Amino acid sequence: MAKDTQQTLQNSIIYEIFVRNHTPEGTFEAIIPDLDRIKSLGVDIIWLMPIHPIGKQNRKGTYGSPYSVADYRLINPEYGSIESFITLIQEIHDRGMKVIIDVVYNHVALDSKIATEFHDWLYKKDTGVATRKVQDWTDVVDLDYTQPELWDYQVESLKFWIQIGIDGFRCDVASLLPLDFWRFAHEEILEQKKECIWLAETLSPDFLVSLRNRGNEVLSDGELHEAFDLTYDYDGFYFLKQYLAEEIGLNEYLNYILAQDFIYPGHYIKLRFLENHDQKRAPLLCENNFSLYNWTAFQMFLKGSFLLYAGQENKSSQPTALFEKEPINWNDADNDFNLFIKRMIRFKKSDIVQNGKFTLYPNVDFIAAKWEWEGKGFFGIFNVENISGERKIYLSDGTYSNYLSKGQFDVHKGKILMNEMPVILRYNK
């Protein structure tokens, strides 16, 4: 982790918003009436997907990908003006939340300001022709970070947004940029803002290896922790998807989660998630309702920050329309799931979780884990395989209340009767 990482980020809730589709209007101003609801969930940080103008050349879909940036220092006029953006920042801050913006520094739109005015900054590999490392990204061209002038330009852009009032950056495919650049950017911004938030979108292991096999320099999560406060849990998510596809057993997934404690630096912070704008919605990832509840609860129970993608709190299964305008249907809400999310966020902000020690117990057909602090604890049981009958758990015999409901559970001879829904038992030593 970065040497100045705020440990309060360890259990923070980050809420991802795609401005175009968050409301029918698709503007900064239209988000403001929703901020009180977002705050009531327990959100700490709002992450706005790219807010910049979108390139027109080779545009994908009708409206284009927000990750095809035409100018790093301008606002997408479809979203509003710089003044309306500043107003949104102020409204977020007034509610005690922070705001980070997307930084898309690996590539730019084909007709971007950089591509048209600074051709020497474009990645050309060995051919002399501007190109990209990921060929499917046909609306962009990569940048060449062997150019020192590019470093200065990019950092000056970051400083501009810090001056506007934002609190940090979510850095798109951060693994594809040089670590020295990220260290440089971090140190430069540190002089301007002491508590800037740095979130790295790292890569899934299979994607990382495929890029390296094609001769590209790609950073691992461990390396990026030198310059970033948080990294995506795409490594854990990779094993989770393998488990859900029945390619590996539950114990293999859990053993990898345990391994993160010695793979990464001390006090590392992972951004846990079940969905984001690049992935399926969680109800489409999980095979049934019980699976959805259990996996959501476990990801939020884990050590680390948690990402809510707008609509997830209502159990939305509406796919992300990254290149079109398809506003979220906020009327199609599952109130029970919404309350469950709120309860899990309150759990994550409890003193026990904020200050305690986390322990994970690998099992072959369910998950058990606990948080413990000063003789008090939470013991989580996640029935991800929807098993029935009794199972042994590491908890003394007795009757315990369930944090997630009004129910009580008995532990007898070290065993508990499994429940379909996740259970978090409160206890005192």
Buried (B, 14 or more C-beta within 10 A) or exposed (E): BBEEBBEEBBBBBBBBBBBBBBBEBBBBBBBBEBBEEBBEBBBBBBBBBBBBBBBEBBBBEEBBBBBBBBBBEEBBEBBBEEEBBBBBBEBBEEBEBBBBBBBBBBBBBBBBBBBEEBEEBBBBBEEEEBBBBBEEBBBBBBBBBEBEEBBEBBBEBBBEBBEEBBBBBBBBBBBBBEBEBBEBBBEBBBEEBEBBBBBBBBBBBEBBEBBEEEEBEBBBBBBBBBBBBBBBBBBBBBBBBBBBEEEBEBEEBBBBBBEBEEEBEEEBBBBBBBBBBEBBBBBEBBEEBBBBBBBBBBBBBBBBBBBBBBBBBBBBBBEBBBBEEBBBEBEEBBEEBBEBBBBBBEBBBBEBBBEBEBBBBBBEBBBBBBBBBEEBBBBBBBBBBBEEEEBEBEBEEEEBBBBBBEEEBEBEEEBBEBBBBBBBBBBEE
